[in-house]
Amino acid sequence: MTTIQTTTVTTTTTASRRATVLLRAAVALQTLAVLFQAVTAGLLLSTAYGEVLHGVGARVMYGASMLYVLAAVLAWRPGGGSPRPVLYASGFLALASVQVVLGIAHLPAAHVPLGVLLFGLSVLDLGRRGRS
């Protein structure tokens, strides 16, 4: 009986570690995608191919935000972690959605500051995940 309990605890701990690693990777990918968006925003203003790169980067960044939500849910439910990352990830996805709408509407007065905010939030979250 003790062996079964030990195996269950070990399995749960392993699942929790995997979920934590997935969560860190998702936040890191999201942060890199937002940084890529900042670089391509500069290219957008100075080169002919900047718009294509920025558009592709927007799709990658949005996908990375969705992956972050998925990783947060997996870390929370099966992994037994805190629900707080789900709130962070959902909030970031909501802000990313607003960012996409502002970009499509060509409203740089709101799009650029929100992009800076998104980058800052993502870096803060990446730092938080690195310590935990």
N, CA, C and O atoms as CSV, one atom per row, in Angstrom:
chain,resi,resn,atom,element,x,y,z
A,1,MET,N,N,0.821,-1.186,0.000
A,1,MET,CA,C,0.000,0.000,0.000
A,1,MET,C,C,0.870,1.257,0.000
A,1,MET,O,O,0.541,2.231,-0.677
A,2,THR,N,N,1.943,1.249,0.728
A,2,THR,CA,C,2.843,2.388,0.766
A,2,THR,C,C,3.466,2.635,-0.604
A,2,THR,O,O,3.659,3.781,-1.011
A,3,THR,N,N,3.775,1.560,-1.305
A,3,THR,CA,C,4.360,1.690,-2.631
A,3,THR,C,C,3.396,2.379,-3.587
A,3,THR,O,O,3.822,3.209,-4.390
A,4,ILE,N,N,2.125,2.060,-3.520
A,4,ILE,CA,C,1.129,2.680,-4.400
A,4,ILE,C,C,1.012,4.167,-4.107
A,4,ILE,O,O,0.935,4.980,-5.028
A,5,GLN,N,N,0.997,4.526,-2.827
A,5,GLN,CA,C,0.916,5.937,-2.473
A,5,GLN,C,C,2.159,6.692,-2.927
A,5,GLN,O,O,2.053,7.817,-3.416
A,6,THR,N,N,3.309,6.102,-2.775
A,6,THR,CA,C,4.546,6.740,-3.207
A,6,THR,C,C,4.553,6.926,-4.713
A,6,THR,O,O,4.976,7.974,-5.203
A,7,THR,N,N,4.095,5.935,-5.453
A,7,THR,CA,C,4.026,6.028,-6.908
A,7,THR,C,C,3.068,7.133,-7.324
A,7,THR,O,O,3.365,7.882,-8.255
A,8,THR,N,N,1.934,7.251,-6.660
A,8,THR,CA,C,0.963,8.291,-6.982
A,8,THR,C,C,1.548,9.672,-6.724
A,8,THR,O,O,1.381,10.582,-7.536
A,9,VAL,N,N,2.226,9.827,-5.607
A,9,VAL,CA,C,2.847,11.109,-5.289
A,9,VAL,C,C,3.929,11.433,-6.315
A,9,VAL,O,O,4.038,12.573,-6.768
A,10,THR,N,N,4.723,10.439,-6.680
A,10,THR,CA,C,5.781,10.653,-7.661
A,10,THR,C,C,5.194,11.022,-9.019
A,10,THR,O,O,5.706,11.916,-9.693
A,11,THR,N,N,4.139,10.348,-9.419
A,11,THR,CA,C,3.489,10.648,-10.691
A,11,THR,C,C,2.907,12.052,-10.685
A,11,THR,O,O,3.039,12.782,-11.667
A,12,THR,N,N,2.264,12.435,-9.588
A,12,THR,CA,C,1.693,13.779,-9.489
A,12,THR,C,C,2.796,14.833,-9.526
A,12,THR,O,O,2.644,15.861,-10.186
A,13,THR,N,N,3.894,14.591,-8.830
A,13,THR,CA,C,5.012,15.533,-8.823
A,13,THR,C,C,5.610,15.668,-10.215
A,13,THR,O,O,5.933,16.773,-10.650
A,14,THR,N,N,5.760,14.544,-10.919
A,14,THR,CA,C,6.297,14.578,-12.280
A,14,THR,C,C,5.361,15.353,-13.205
A,14,THR,O,O,5.821,16.155,-14.017
A,15,ALA,N,N,4.056,15.120,-13.089
A,15,ALA,CA,C,3.083,15.842,-13.913
A,15,ALA,C,C,3.119,17.333,-13.594
A,15,ALA,O,O,3.018,18.165,-14.496
A,16,SER,N,N,3.261,17.665,-12.339
A,16,SER,CA,C,3.331,19.068,-11.935
A,16,SER,C,C,4.576,19.742,-12.498
A,16,SER,O,O,4.521,20.887,-12.948
A,17,ARG,N,N,5.693,19.030,-12.469
A,17,ARG,CA,C,6.938,19.597,-13.022
A,17,ARG,C,C,6.816,19.810,-14.517
A,17,ARG,O,O,7.243,20.840,-15.038
A,18,ARG,N,N,6.238,18.846,-15.207
A,18,ARG,CA,C,6.060,18.976,-16.652
A,18,ARG,C,C,5.152,20.154,-16.977
A,18,ARG,O,O,5.416,20.909,-17.913
A,19,ALA,N,N,4.093,20.310,-16.210
A,19,ALA,CA,C,3.178,21.428,-16.434
A,19,ALA,C,C,3.885,22.756,-16.191
A,19,ALA,O,O,3.659,23.725,-16.917
A,20,THR,N,N,4.737,22.802,-15.176
A,20,THR,CA,C,5.481,24.026,-14.879
A,20,THR,C,C,6.465,24.350,-15.994
A,20,THR,O,O,6.612,25.511,-16.377
A,21,VAL,N,N,7.137,23.334,-16.513
A,21,VAL,CA,C,8.076,23.542,-17.617
A,21,VAL,C,C,7.326,24.028,-18.856
A,21,VAL,O,O,7.786,24.938,-19.545
A,22,LEU,N,N,6.170,23.421,-19.139
A,22,LEU,CA,C,5.358,23.852,-20.284
A,22,LEU,C,C,4.905,25.296,-20.103
A,22,LEU,O,O,4.912,26.073,-21.057
A,23,LEU,N,N,4.516,25.655,-18.897
A,23,LEU,CA,C,4.076,27.024,-18.614
A,23,LEU,C,C,5.218,28.011,-18.828
A,23,LEU,O,O,5.016,29.065,-19.431
A,24,ARG,N,N,6.404,27.688,-18.347
A,24,ARG,CA,C,7.564,28.571,-18.552
A,24,ARG,C,C,7.901,28.712,-20.027
A,24,ARG,O,O,8.204,29.807,-20.500
A,25,ALA,N,N,7.849,27.607,-20.748
A,25,ALA,CA,C,8.149,27.644,-22.185
A,25,ALA,C,C,7.127,28.488,-22.937
A,25,ALA,O,O,7.483,29.237,-23.847
A,26,ALA,N,N,5.866,28.368,-22.559
A,26,ALA,CA,C,4.815,29.149,-23.220
A,26,ALA,C,C,5.005,30.644,-22.971
A,26,ALA,O,O,4.849,31.450,-23.888
A,27,VAL,N,N,5.339,31.014,-21.747
A,27,VAL,CA,C,5.569,32.435,-21.436
A,27,VAL,C,C,6.811,32.939,-22.172
A,27,VAL,O,O,6.819,34.067,-22.666
A,28,ALA,N,N,7.853,32.120,-22.250
A,28,ALA,CA,C,9.065,32.523,-22.964
A,28,ALA,C,C,8.783,32.714,-24.453
A,28,ALA,O,O,9.252,33.683,-25.051
A,29,LEU,N,N,8.029,31.809,-25.050
A,29,LEU,CA,C,7.665,31.939,-26.462
A,29,LEU,C,C,6.832,33.198,-26.691
A,29,LEU,O,O,7.048,33.924,-27.661
A,30,GLN,N,N,5.888,33.449,-25.804
A,30,GLN,CA,C,5.062,34.647,-25.916
A,30,GLN,C,C,5.914,35.906,-25.827
A,30,GLN,O,O,5.717,36.841,-26.603
A,31,THR,N,N,6.849,35.939,-24.902
A,31,THR,CA,C,7.712,37.110,-24.734
A,31,THR,C,C,8.578,37.332,-25.968
A,31,THR,O,O,8.738,38.464,-26.423
A,32,LEU,N,N,9.133,36.261,-26.505
A,32,LEU,CA,C,9.928,36.379,-27.736
A,32,LEU,C,C,9.072,36.858,-28.905
A,32,LEU,O,O,9.532,37.650,-29.727
A,33,ALA,N,N,7.844,36.387,-28.981
A,33,ALA,CA,C,6.958,36.799,-30.072
A,33,ALA,C,C,6.625,38.289,-29.969
A,33,ALA,O,O,6.580,38.987,-30.982
A,34,VAL,N,N,6.393,38.775,-28.750
A,34,VAL,CA,C,6.097,40.200,-28.572
A,34,VAL,C,C,7.333,41.041,-28.887
A,34,VAL,O,O,7.221,42.117,-29.476
A,35,LEU,N,N,8.511,40.553,-28.495
A,35,LEU,CA,C,9.746,41.255,-28.839
A,35,LEU,C,C,9.934,41.307,-30.358
A,35,LEU,O,O,10.321,42.341,-30.902
A,36,PHE,N,N,9.660,40.198,-31.038
A,36,PHE,CA,C,9.740,40.161,-32.497
A,36,PHE,C,C,8.792,41.207,-33.094
A,36,PHE,O,O,9.127,41.851,-34.088
A,37,GLN,N,N,7.624,41.375,-32.498
A,37,GLN,CA,C,6.672,42.374,-32.978
A,37,GLN,C,C,7.230,43.788,-32.854
A,37,GLN,O,O,7.006,44.627,-33.726
A,38,ALA,N,N,7.947,44.045,-31.786
A,38,ALA,CA,C,8.554,45.371,-31.617
A,38,ALA,C,C,9.604,45.623,-32.696
A,38,ALA,O,O,9.691,46.721,-33.246
A,39,VAL,N,N,10.401,44.597,-32.991
A,39,VAL,CA,C,11.432,44.733,-34.027
A,39,VAL,C,C,10.789,44.948,-35.395
A,39,VAL,O,O,11.211,45.816,-36.159
A,40,THR,N,N,9.765,44.150,-35.695
A,40,THR,CA,C,9.124,44.279,-37.008
A,40,THR,C,C,8.297,45.553,-37.122
A,40,THR,O,O,8.025,46.010,-38.233
A,41,ALA,N,N,7.897,46.128,-36.011
A,41,ALA,CA,C,7.205,47.421,-36.067
A,41,ALA,C,C,8.163,48.491,-36.584
A,41,ALA,O,O,7.775,49.368,-37.355
A,42,GLY,N,N,9.398,48.405,-36.153
A,42,GLY,CA,C,10.402,49.325,-36.685
A,42,GLY,C,C,10.662,49.083,-38.160
A,42,GLY,O,O,10.819,50.031,-38.930
A,43,LEU,N,N,10.707,47.818,-38.557
A,43,LEU,CA,C,10.888,47.487,-39.971
A,43,LEU,C,C,9.693,47.931,-40.806
A,43,LEU,O,O,9.835,48.287,-41.976
A,44,LEU,N,N,8.531,47.905,-40.197
A,44,LEU,CA,C,7.305,48.338,-40.876
A,44,LEU,C,C,7.425,49.781,-41.350
A,44,LEU,O,O,6.912,50.150,-42.407
A,45,LEU,N,N,8.104,50.576,-40.557
A,45,LEU,CA,C,8.267,51.990,-40.888
A,45,LEU,C,C,9.398,52.251,-41.877
A,45,LEU,O,O,9.439,53.306,-42.509
A,46,SER,N,N,10.319,51.291,-42.014
A,46,SER,CA,C,11.509,51.586,-42.804
A,46,SER,C,C,11.760,50.676,-44.004
A,46,SER,O,O,12.631,50.975,-44.822
A,47,THR,N,N,11.020,49.575,-44.132
A,47,THR,CA,C,11.260,48.660,-45.249
A,47,THR,C,C,9.947,48.239,-45.903
A,47,THR,O,O,8.866,48.400,-45.336
A,48,ALA,N,N,10.071,47.701,-47.099
A,48,ALA,CA,C,8.892,47.241,-47.833
A,48,ALA,C,C,8.359,45.920,-47.269
A,48,ALA,O,O,7.156,45.663,-47.331
A,49,TYR,N,N,9.249,45.077,-46.719
A,49,TYR,CA,C,8.832,43.769,-46.223
A,49,TYR,C,C,8.434,43.783,-44.748
A,49,TYR,O,O,8.050,42.746,-44.208
A,50,GLY,N,N,8.518,44.924,-44.097
A,50,GLY,CA,C,8.175,45.032,-42.684
A,50,GLY,C,C,6.729,44.692,-42.390
A,50,GLY,O,O,6.423,44.094,-41.359
A,51,GLU,N,N,5.841,45.071,-43.291
A,51,GLU,CA,C,4.416,44.795,-43.066
A,51,GLU,C,C,4.129,43.300,-43.074
A,51,GLU,O,O,3.330,42.812,-42.274
A,52,VAL,N,N,4.777,42.577,-43.974
A,52,VAL,CA,C,4.585,41.121,-44.038
A,52,VAL,C,C,5.103,40.469,-42.759
A,52,VAL,O,O,4.419,39.635,-42.166
A,53,LEU,N,N,6.306,40.845,-42.335
A,53,LEU,CA,C,6.866,40.275,-41.116
A,53,LEU,C,C,6.016,40.600,-39.893
A,53,LEU,O,O,5.809,39.745,-39.032
A,54,HIS,N,N,5.531,41.816,-39.816
A,54,HIS,CA,C,4.707,42.223,-38.675
A,54,HIS,C,C,3.382,41.450,-38.670
A,54,HIS,O,O,2.895,41.062,-37.608
A,55,GLY,N,N,2.813,41.232,-39.830
A,55,GLY,CA,C,1.572,40.459,-39.926
A,55,GLY,C,C,1.765,39.008,-39.521
A,55,GLY,O,O,0.941,38.447,-38.798
A,56,VAL,N,N,2.845,38.399,-39.979
A,56,VAL,CA,C,3.148,37.017,-39.598
A,56,VAL,C,C,3.435,36.944,-38.095
A,56,VAL,O,O,2.965,36.038,-37.406
A,57,GLY,N,N,4.200,37.894,-37.609
A,57,GLY,CA,C,4.512,37.935,-36.179
A,57,GLY,C,C,3.276,38.100,-35.316
A,57,GLY,O,O,3.201,37.550,-34.217
A,58,ALA,N,N,2.304,38.858,-35.813
A,58,ALA,CA,C,1.061,39.042,-35.062
A,58,ALA,C,C,0.337,37.707,-34.888
A,58,ALA,O,O,-0.197,37.414,-33.819
A,59,ARG,N,N,0.327,36.916,-35.937
A,59,ARG,CA,C,-0.328,35.603,-35.854
A,59,ARG,C,C,0.412,34.672,-34.900
A,59,ARG,O,O,-0.208,33.933,-34.136
A,60,VAL,N,N,1.735,34.714,-34.948
A,60,VAL,CA,C,2.540,33.881,-34.046
A,60,VAL,C,C,2.334,34.333,-32.599
A,60,VAL,O,O,2.164,33.500,-31.708
A,61,MET,N,N,2.349,35.628,-32.366
A,61,MET,CA,C,2.160,36.147,-31.015
A,61,MET,C,C,0.790,35.769,-30.466
A,61,MET,O,O,0.670,35.402,-29.297
A,62,TYR,N,N,-0.241,35.855,-31.299
A,62,TYR,CA,C,-1.586,35.505,-30.849
A,62,TYR,C,C,-1.667,34.001,-30.554
A,62,TYR,O,O,-2.284,33.583,-29.574
A,63,GLY,N,N,-1.040,33.207,-31.408
A,63,GLY,CA,C,-0.995,31.765,-31.165
A,63,GLY,C,C,-0.234,31.431,-29.888
A,63,GLY,O,O,-0.635,30.541,-29.139
A,64,ALA,N,N,0.863,32.142,-29.638
A,64,ALA,CA,C,1.636,31.929,-28.411
A,64,ALA,C,C,0.811,32.301,-27.179
A,64,ALA,O,O,0.936,31.671,-26.129
A,65,SER,N,N,-0.029,33.322,-27.312
A,65,SER,CA,C,-0.896,33.711,-26.204
A,65,SER,C,C,-1.936,32.626,-25.921
A,65,SER,O,O,-2.264,32.356,-24.766
A,66,MET,N,N,-2.449,32.010,-26.985
A,66,MET,CA,C,-3.399,30.906,-26.801
A,66,MET,C,C,-2.708,29.689,-26.184
A,66,MET,O,O,-3.292,29.001,-25.347
A,67,LEU,N,N,-1.471,29.426,-26.595
A,67,LEU,CA,C,-0.703,28.334,-26.012
A,67,LEU,C,C,-0.468,28.583,-24.523
A,67,LEU,O,O,-0.505,27.649,-23.722
A,68,TYR,N,N,-0.230,29.825,-24.159
A,68,TYR,CA,C,-0.034,30.191,-22.751
A,68,TYR,C,C,-1.293,29.883,-21.944
A,68,TYR,O,O,-1.198,29.368,-20.830
A,69,VAL,N,N,-2.468,30.190,-22.491
A,69,VAL,CA,C,-3.718,29.872,-21.794
A,69,VAL,C,C,-3.835,28.358,-21.609
A,69,VAL,O,O,-4.168,27.887,-20.521
A,70,LEU,N,N,-3.564,27.607,-22.660
A,70,LEU,CA,C,-3.638,26.150,-22.580
A,70,LEU,C,C,-2.659,25.604,-21.540
A,70,LEU,O,O,-3.023,24.746,-20.736
A,71,ALA,N,N,-1.430,26.093,-21.553
A,71,ALA,CA,C,-0.421,25.631,-20.593
A,71,ALA,C,C,-0.833,25.986,-19.165
A,71,ALA,O,O,-0.618,25.199,-18.243
A,72,ALA,N,N,-1.423,27.165,-18.979
A,72,ALA,CA,C,-1.861,27.576,-17.640
A,72,ALA,C,C,-2.980,26.673,-17.140
A,72,ALA,O,O,-3.001,26.306,-15.965
A,73,VAL,N,N,-3.901,26.315,-18.013
A,73,VAL,CA,C,-4.990,25.419,-17.620
A,73,VAL,C,C,-4.429,24.034,-17.286
A,73,VAL,O,O,-4.848,23.415,-16.308
A,74,LEU,N,N,-3.493,23.553,-18.088
A,74,LEU,CA,C,-2.896,22.243,-17.814
A,74,LEU,C,C,-2.090,22.237,-16.518
A,74,LEU,O,O,-2.057,21.227,-15.815
A,75,ALA,N,N,-1.454,23.331,-16.204
A,75,ALA,CA,C,-0.699,23.424,-14.947
A,75,ALA,C,C,-1.650,23.513,-13.753
A,75,ALA,O,O,-1.311,23.087,-12.649
A,76,TRP,N,N,-2.824,24.060,-13.979
A,76,TRP,CA,C,-3.777,24.254,-12.893
A,76,TRP,C,C,-4.578,22.988,-12.612
A,76,TRP,O,O,-4.537,22.471,-11.495
A,77,ARG,N,N,-5.294,22.490,-13.586
A,77,ARG,CA,C,-6.211,21.377,-13.348
A,77,ARG,C,C,-5.502,20.047,-13.117
A,77,ARG,O,O,-5.521,19.557,-11.988
A,78,PRO,N,N,-4.884,19.443,-14.111
A,78,PRO,CA,C,-4.261,18.141,-13.851
A,78,PRO,C,C,-3.021,18.235,-12.958
A,78,PRO,O,O,-2.720,17.313,-12.201
A,79,GLY,N,N,-2.317,19.346,-13.055
A,79,GLY,CA,C,-1.086,19.492,-12.287
A,79,GLY,C,C,-1.311,19.895,-10.849
A,79,GLY,O,O,-0.400,19.782,-10.028
A,80,GLY,N,N,-2.504,20.362,-10.525
A,80,GLY,CA,C,-2.804,20.755,-9.163
A,80,GLY,C,C,-2.198,22.085,-8.757
A,80,GLY,O,O,-2.026,22.348,-7.566
A,81,GLY,N,N,-1.874,22.922,-9.718
A,81,GLY,CA,C,-1.261,24.211,-9.419
A,81,GLY,C,C,-2.286,25.285,-9.105
A,81,GLY,O,O,-3.481,25.017,-8.976
A,82,SER,N,N,-1.799,26.484,-8.989
A,82,SER,CA,C,-2.637,27.644,-8.697
A,82,SER,C,C,-3.424,28.069,-9.935
A,82,SER,O,O,-2.934,27.928,-11.056
A,83,PRO,N,N,-4.643,28.590,-9.743
A,83,PRO,CA,C,-5.409,29.093,-10.882
A,83,PRO,C,C,-4.955,30.480,-11.343
A,83,PRO,O,O,-5.426,30.970,-12.369
A,84,ARG,N,N,-4.061,31.107,-10.609
A,84,ARG,CA,C,-3.612,32.458,-10.935
A,84,ARG,C,C,-3.018,32.587,-12.342
A,84,ARG,O,O,-3.334,33.557,-13.030
A,85,PRO,N,N,-2.166,31.650,-12.806
A,85,PRO,CA,C,-1.645,31.770,-14.170
A,85,PRO,C,C,-2.740,31.757,-15.236
A,85,PRO,O,O,-2.568,32.347,-16.303
A,86,VAL,N,N,-3.854,31.095,-14.963
A,86,VAL,CA,C,-4.968,31.094,-15.917
A,86,VAL,C,C,-5.527,32.511,-16.050
A,86,VAL,O,O,-5.874,32.947,-17.148
A,87,LEU,N,N,-5.609,33.213,-14.945
A,87,LEU,CA,C,-6.087,34.606,-14.983
A,87,LEU,C,C,-5.109,35.489,-15.748
A,87,LEU,O,O,-5.527,36.305,-16.569
A,88,TYR,N,N,-3.811,35.337,-15.489
A,88,TYR,CA,C,-2.801,36.119,-16.205
A,88,TYR,C,C,-2.854,35.835,-17.701
A,88,TYR,O,O,-2.849,36.755,-18.519
A,89,ALA,N,N,-2.903,34.560,-18.046
A,89,ALA,CA,C,-2.905,34.167,-19.454
A,89,ALA,C,C,-4.169,34.650,-20.157
A,89,ALA,O,O,-4.105,35.125,-21.291
A,90,SER,N,N,-5.305,34.531,-19.499
A,90,SER,CA,C,-6.566,34.988,-20.095
A,90,SER,C,C,-6.580,36.501,-20.269
A,90,SER,O,O,-7.058,37.016,-21.280
A,91,GLY,N,N,-6.051,37.205,-19.276
A,91,GLY,CA,C,-5.963,38.663,-19.382
A,91,GLY,C,C,-5.045,39.082,-20.514
A,91,GLY,O,O,-5.345,40.021,-21.251
A,92,PHE,N,N,-3.914,38.378,-20.654
A,92,PHE,CA,C,-2.994,38.701,-21.735
A,92,PHE,C,C,-3.641,38.422,-23.084
A,92,PHE,O,O,-3.485,39.207,-24.019
A,93,LEU,N,N,-4.364,37.316,-23.195
A,93,LEU,CA,C,-5.036,36.992,-24.458
A,93,LEU,C,C,-6.098,38.039,-24.788
A,93,LEU,O,O,-6.276,38.398,-25.952
A,94,ALA,N,N,-6.795,38.525,-23.777
A,94,ALA,CA,C,-7.793,39.583,-24.010
A,94,ALA,C,C,-7.111,40.861,-24.517
A,94,ALA,O,O,-7.588,41.491,-25.462
A,95,LEU,N,N,-5.994,41.238,-23.884
A,95,LEU,CA,C,-5.260,42.428,-24.335
A,95,LEU,C,C,-4.682,42.221,-25.734
A,95,LEU,O,O,-4.664,43.146,-26.545
A,96,ALA,N,N,-4.211,41.005,-26.013
A,96,ALA,CA,C,-3.686,40.699,-27.348
A,96,ALA,C,C,-4.800,40.803,-28.394
A,96,ALA,O,O,-4.554,41.224,-29.524
A,97,SER,N,N,-6.007,40.426,-28.022
A,97,SER,CA,C,-7.144,40.543,-28.937
A,97,SER,C,C,-7.437,42.005,-29.260
A,97,SER,O,O,-7.694,42.360,-30.410
A,98,VAL,N,N,-7.395,42.845,-28.228
A,98,VAL,CA,C,-7.578,44.284,-28.443
A,98,VAL,C,C,-6.455,44.812,-29.328
A,98,VAL,O,O,-6.689,45.642,-30.207
A,99,GLN,N,N,-5.238,44.332,-29.095
A,99,GLN,CA,C,-4.082,44.761,-29.882
A,99,GLN,C,C,-4.266,44.431,-31.357
A,99,GLN,O,O,-3.954,45.246,-32.225
A,100,VAL,N,N,-4.772,43.236,-31.637
A,100,VAL,CA,C,-5.011,42.828,-33.026
A,100,VAL,C,C,-6.048,43.744,-33.674
A,100,VAL,O,O,-5.864,44.190,-34.807
A,101,VAL,N,N,-7.123,44.021,-32.965
A,101,VAL,CA,C,-8.176,44.888,-33.502
A,101,VAL,C,C,-7.626,46.285,-33.781
A,101,VAL,O,O,-7.921,46.878,-34.819
A,102,LEU,N,N,-6.830,46.807,-32.855
A,102,LEU,CA,C,-6.245,48.142,-33.057
A,102,LEU,C,C,-5.283,48.155,-34.240
A,102,LEU,O,O,-5.216,49.140,-34.975
A,103,GLY,N,N,-4.545,47.074,-34.426
A,103,GLY,CA,C,-3.624,46.994,-35.558
A,103,GLY,C,C,-4.360,46.934,-36.879
A,103,GLY,O,O,-3.982,47.605,-37.839
A,104,ILE,N,N,-5.408,46.134,-36.929
A,104,ILE,CA,C,-6.205,46.032,-38.158
A,104,ILE,C,C,-6.868,47.366,-38.484
A,104,ILE,O,O,-6.991,47.740,-39.650
A,105,ALA,N,N,-7.294,48.081,-37.438
A,105,ALA,CA,C,-7.950,49.378,-37.631
A,105,ALA,C,C,-6.946,50.496,-37.923
A,105,ALA,O,O,-7.353,51.632,-38.166
A,106,HIS,N,N,-5.656,50.199,-37.905
A,106,HIS,CA,C,-4.591,51.188,-38.151
A,106,HIS,C,C,-4.714,52.376,-37.193
A,106,HIS,O,O,-4.784,53.531,-37.613
A,107,LEU,N,N,-4.739,52.058,-35.897
A,107,LEU,CA,C,-4.795,53.082,-34.858
A,107,LEU,C,C,-3.499,53.030,-34.033
A,107,LEU,O,O,-3.496,52.538,-32.905
A,108,PRO,N,N,-2.402,53.542,-34.607
A,108,PRO,CA,C,-1.108,53.434,-33.916
A,108,PRO,C,C,-1.050,54.179,-32.591
A,108,PRO,O,O,-0.248,53.830,-31.725
A,109,ALA,N,N,-1.884,55.198,-32.418
A,109,ALA,CA,C,-1.860,55.960,-31.166
A,109,ALA,C,C,-2.229,55.073,-29.972
A,109,ALA,O,O,-1.790,55.340,-28.853
A,110,ALA,N,N,-3.015,54.042,-30.190
A,110,ALA,CA,C,-3.361,53.102,-29.123
A,110,ALA,C,C,-2.601,51.780,-29.279
A,110,ALA,O,O,-2.276,51.125,-28.289
A,111,HIS,N,N,-2.323,51.397,-30.520
A,111,HIS,CA,C,-1.673,50.122,-30.807
A,111,HIS,C,C,-0.247,50.072,-30.250
A,111,HIS,O,O,0.146,49.066,-29.659
A,112,VAL,N,N,0.509,51.112,-30.425
A,112,VAL,CA,C,1.910,51.127,-29.984
A,112,VAL,C,C,2.023,51.103,-28.456
A,112,VAL,O,O,2.767,50.275,-27.930
A,113,PRO,N,N,1.320,51.975,-27.718
A,113,PRO,CA,C,1.431,51.899,-26.253
A,113,PRO,C,C,0.942,50.563,-25.686
A,113,PRO,O,O,1.508,50.056,-24.718
A,114,LEU,N,N,-0.097,49.997,-26.282
A,114,LEU,CA,C,-0.567,48.695,-25.809
A,114,LEU,C,C,0.484,47.621,-26.086
A,114,LEU,O,O,0.655,46.704,-25.281
A,115,GLY,N,N,1.177,47.721,-27.194
A,115,GLY,CA,C,2.263,46.784,-27.488
A,115,GLY,C,C,3.377,46.866,-26.455
A,115,GLY,O,O,3.920,45.842,-26.039
A,116,VAL,N,N,3.714,48.073,-26.046
A,116,VAL,CA,C,4.736,48.264,-25.007
A,116,VAL,C,C,4.255,47.658,-23.692
A,116,VAL,O,O,5.022,46.999,-22.990
A,117,LEU,N,N,2.987,47.881,-23.360
A,117,LEU,CA,C,2.410,47.303,-22.142
A,117,LEU,C,C,2.441,45.772,-22.202
A,117,LEU,O,O,2.804,45.118,-21.224
A,118,LEU,N,N,2.063,45.210,-23.340
A,118,LEU,CA,C,2.077,43.756,-23.490
A,118,LEU,C,C,3.481,43.187,-23.307
A,118,LEU,O,O,3.660,42.153,-22.664
A,119,PHE,N,N,4.466,43.860,-23.870
A,119,PHE,CA,C,5.843,43.397,-23.710
A,119,PHE,C,C,6.256,43.449,-22.240
A,119,PHE,O,O,6.839,42.498,-21.720
A,120,GLY,N,N,5.956,44.552,-21.581
A,120,GLY,CA,C,6.296,44.683,-20.162
A,120,GLY,C,C,5.625,43.619,-19.308
A,120,GLY,O,O,6.265,43.024,-18.440
A,121,LEU,N,N,4.342,43.375,-19.545
A,121,LEU,CA,C,3.628,42.356,-18.781
A,121,LEU,C,C,4.192,40.963,-19.029
A,121,LEU,O,O,4.301,40.152,-18.109
A,122,SER,N,N,4.543,40.700,-20.261
A,122,SER,CA,C,5.084,39.388,-20.598
A,122,SER,C,C,6.456,39.176,-19.954
A,122,SER,O,O,6.748,38.087,-19.460
A,123,VAL,N,N,7.289,40.201,-19.960
A,123,VAL,CA,C,8.612,40.099,-19.321
A,123,VAL,C,C,8.452,39.910,-17.810
A,123,VAL,O,O,9.163,39.105,-17.210
A,124,LEU,N,N,7.525,40.644,-17.196
A,124,LEU,CA,C,7.279,40.478,-15.761
A,124,LEU,C,C,6.832,39.058,-15.442
A,124,LEU,O,O,7.291,38.451,-14.474
A,125,ASP,N,N,5.934,38.540,-16.266
A,125,ASP,CA,C,5.446,37.184,-16.029
A,125,ASP,C,C,6.546,36.156,-16.260
A,125,ASP,O,O,6.633,35.161,-15.539
A,126,LEU,N,N,7.373,36.391,-17.249
A,126,LEU,CA,C,8.498,35.492,-17.508
A,126,LEU,C,C,9.444,35.486,-16.300
A,126,LEU,O,O,9.928,34.430,-15.893
A,127,GLY,N,N,9.698,36.638,-15.744
A,127,GLY,CA,C,10.536,36.718,-14.547
A,127,GLY,C,C,9.914,35.999,-13.365
A,127,GLY,O,O,10.613,35.340,-12.596
A,128,ARG,N,N,8.622,36.121,-13.219
A,128,ARG,CA,C,7.905,35.448,-12.139
A,128,ARG,C,C,7.986,33.921,-12.309
A,128,ARG,O,O,8.184,33.195,-11.335
A,129,ARG,N,N,7.835,33.453,-13.525
A,129,ARG,CA,C,7.893,32.001,-13.796
A,129,ARG,C,C,9.310,31.473,-13.610
A,129,ARG,O,O,9.494,30.322,-13.217
A,130,GLY,N,N,10.312,32.302,-13.888
A,130,GLY,CA,C,11.680,31.864,-13.727
A,130,GLY,C,C,12.069,31.630,-12.277
A,130,GLY,O,O,12.918,30.791,-11.978
A,131,ARG,N,N,11.448,32.373,-11.390
A,131,ARG,CA,C,11.756,32.246,-9.956
A,131,ARG,C,C,10.990,31.122,-9.299
A,131,ARG,O,O,11.441,30.580,-8.290
A,132,SER,N,N,9.831,30.754,-9.848
A,132,SER,CA,C,9.004,29.754,-9.167
A,132,SER,C,C,9.403,28.347,-9.506
A,132,SER,O,O,8.798,27.397,-9.009
